[in-house]
Amino acid sequence: MTFENNLNKYAELIVRVGLNIQSGQTLWINAPIDHPALVRLISRKAYELGAKHVHIEWQDEISTKIKYMYAPDEAFHEYPAWRAQALDELADNNGAYLWIDADDPELLKDVDPARMAANAKAAGPKLVKWREFMSSYKMTWSIVAAPSAAWAQKVFPHLEEDAAISALWEAIFQAARVDQENPVLTWNDHNQTLRSKREQLNEKQYRKIHYHAPGTELTVELLDNHIWRGGSATNGTGGFDFNPNIPTEEVFISPHRLGTNGTVRSTKPLSYQGSLINNFTITFDKGRVVDYSAEQGYESLKAMIEMDEGAHYLGEIALVPHRSPISDSNLIFFNTLYDENASNHLALGRAFPTCIVGGTTMSKEEQIQAGLNVSLIHVDFMIGSADMDIDGEHADGSREPIFRKGNWAF
């Protein structure tokens, strides 16, 4: 297949599976300025499926860095009300939101983490409704990726820039199954496989999940009446399916906020707000982070955990087999969308109301009382490996294997 054919198939997959655009919907695309060809394809295909409007918000990461380096401190304590209002309007009208990720994993490594933390805290109160609609699947959204030169050369440091970009495009196409004859049908089958796994787990209704691997001894308590999710999600307003992430290999759940105990060690680097955090360890007691260390990016890890009280607790645990297309590529992508789908992972911060029966109709206070975590952030970090074993514990205390040597045991 030529690059043009694959790019066209990628756009088709994004519009039909990732977003599943419906007639009359408005689509908002947050896009890097380096990828007008992909954005134009997505726009055309969205209109062909009946989209009413396609709004494009172009992003330039160099301009973002310039602001972080040279703007006054007070600029990071404000968030534009007009943008929050526009996003809320999109959510209110059951619109669709697409984020095309092409960030340099180390773009902001020289920026004071306090500036980024202030920016996130300023955005938090303004985006409460928007984030609630997304986490509850009351609107359609999807995250996909496209290469940037800096990202490509981080993944393929031995290649010249153009060759690195081409290699990263090829890896993206393979991970997203765009290299298949009919990616849309392939994704329908893949979503069914993930649905089967989550249904098996939902029937089990485990009380706890136990992780064992080098550097990791962790127990995570699950909520009563929990619901495992994964693959496609259902738009709660329109009743149609979409895929929040392309690619995805995970089934996931939000654990009990106060039920995590033990220590976990990362197995892949985490790119957080333009800085890399690597080889880090986090210890939990009664759900809360009580200790942490990192060989690289300690200050960024600290800023993340200290973002708010909820950032000290887990909002997600996710199961991903070691034998998956992204893992089998033997690449470290330095990008959470990809690396999290090559590895079991956890997330600090905000939980998913969809992971408990009745969660989407609960107030914030009711969610907390039920055991869900509330936070300004939701940050995934990778803990899986070929050496990881995972057990499920039943209500009677008996255990059975879920993963052995990094892969499904059933």
Secondary structure by P-SEA (a helix, b strand, c coil): ccaaaaaaaaaaaaacccccccccbbbbbbcccccaaaaaaaaaaaaaacccbbbbbbbbaaaaaaaaacccccccccccaaaaaaaaaaaaabbbbbbbccccccccccccaaaaaaaaaaacccaaaaaaaaaacccccbbbbbbcaaaaaaacccccaaaaaaaaaaaaaaaaccccccaaaaaaaaaaaaaaaaaaaaaacccbbbbbccccbbbbbbccbbbbbccccccccccbbbbcccccccccccccccccbbbbbbccccccccbbbcbbbbbbccccccccccccaaaaaaaaaacccccccccbbbbbbccccccccccccccccccccccccccccbbbcccccccccccaaaaaaaccccccbbbbbbbccccbbbbbbccccbbbbccccccccc
